[in-house]
Amino acid sequence: MKIAINTSAMTNGDLDFSAFEELGETTLFGELPRDELKKLVADCDALIVNKVIVDADLLNCCPRLKYVAVFATGYNVVDVDECKRRGITVCNVPGYSTRAVSQHVFALLLALLGKVREYSASVNAGDWIKSESFCYFPFETHELCGKTFGVLGYGNIGGRVAKIAEAFGAVPLISTRNAPENCPYETVGFEELLERSDILSLHCPLTRETAKIIDEKAIARMKTGAILINTARGGLVDEVALRRALESGKLYGACLDTLSEEPMRADNPLFNAPNCIITPHIAWVPLETRKRLLDIAVENLRKFMQGNPQNVVTDL
């Protein structure tokens, strides 16, 4: 078994990939020009990637390939239909980042509501030293308790986010494509979710149906002063429309961990947008989370080699 593993964006040298070496001859690679990549994977039996595009063009160069996997839950970088036609098994890693992403949702939101960045910068600028009072509060802050917390998508992450929101005293409101089983929260249609949510957190996949689902029309239906959170996929949001909503005050703020193009482009409409917190797609990167991801990816390949594959992508 020859295994090629794309480690780009997976590690800063803090992960150990040696467990794969027990399964076969392993080659680790980072960012490569496409021509070099094709040569490297030409005789591979298994290919594990993060952001590398696995399409017919690449597959044509890999006649021995039997297994493709992603270091991720989302698998949009893989042409799954083409793999199926060629008899190649495709596996992903669902659920590994649930705790980390839901944690990041509230790290972003609490920073926005509590103006944590602004107060920290002010203290570091010496403003508290100059204050005549034991505290000073030039920046208005808000409680999460009592807010209607809308969740679009009720998978593992959406469900956990709703539960944490409830623990803060917010009122979860759910909208999802399929009616969830045993959901303890009120479920509504998408338009009602927009109209009732004080905070709207996106946890749905990026598909043709959900691309730019938060557009000018959707934002117009949202409450004035609402907050948008997106830790799912950047393509869910019309970034021009969001910028306008932030500048006009239609939305109070936005918390984003993902954009339509990554890395962020200098001409992205949300660059330096008012009351907008953007982190560089890091919700999934805590060390514990990436170790869990790696362990599951190793087990996925081991199970495949044993003839009992797990986490196979089947929704073709």
Secondary structure, 3 states (H helix, E strand, C coil): CEEEEECCCCCCCCCCCHHHHHCCEEEEECCCCHHHHHHHHCCCCEEEECCCCECHHHHCCCCCCCEEEECCCCCCCECHHHHHHCCCEEECCCCCCHHHHHHHHHHHHHHHHHCHHHHHHHHHCCHHHHCCCCCCCCCCCCCCCCCEEEEECCCHHHHHHHHHHHHCCCEEEEECCCCCCCCCCEECCHHHHHHHCCEEEECCCCCCCCCCCECHHHHHHCCCCEEEEECCCHHHECHHHHHHHHHHCCEEEEEECCCCCCCCCCCCCCCCCCCEEECCCCCCCCHHHHHHHHHHHHHHHHHHHCCCCCCECCCC
